[in-house]
Amino acid sequence: MSGADGHGARGNLDWAPALGSSGADSPAGDPLALLAAPVAAALRAGQAPSAEVGEIDPGLADTAEFCERYEVPLEASANCVIVLGRRGEARTHAAVMVLATDRADVNKRVRKHLDARKTSFADQDEVEEATGMTSGGITPVGLPESWPILVDERVAAAPLVVIGGGTRGAKLLVPGAELASLPGAEVLDLIVD
């Protein structure tokens, strides 16, 4: 099965609906208990309503290891990186979502969109403190409301993609269109040519 039709995105994980299920099949009892608190709260509030939760080995949260172990094609996995744009005293944090097979053009496309003089990857400790999420599990679901979410058009067009769950021990399976519908989300062409 390929990632193009969305079925391959399921890999060999046991997925449970984030909402609307007793969660009896989940080892934690409630799939939301596997997620960072802000992510669970955002799902309860209606963000990514079709999201499913999968528990993973926290040591395999990084994309390449995750995809290999859980048989998820790289093109069915989307990475979320947090960038910091600066212009004078103004600082803007933004989430950038691209497929694992692509590389975000942070220095040109993202910088220009944020109207920043300089962009860089945000400090991980600062991101963890501001989001309540763990590095290696950062996700656009449940980010601070003031942070723009820049979704690459390839992610938005994907039937299903695997993204972080806010912790290293869980992933979310979400239709790309629902990522494009998150509060503050904008769909753009973000990858390096």
Buried (B, 14 or more C-beta within 10 A) or exposed (E): EEBEEBEBBBBEBEBBBBBEBEBEEBEBEBBBBBBBBBBBBBBEEEBBBEBBBBBBEEEBBEBEEBBEBBEBBBBBBBBBBBBBBBBEEEEBBBBBBBBBBBEBBBEEBBBEBBEBEEBEEBEEEEBBEBBBBBBBBBBBBBBEEEBBBBBBBBBBBBBBBBBBBBBBBBBBBBBBBBBBBBEBBBBBEBBEE
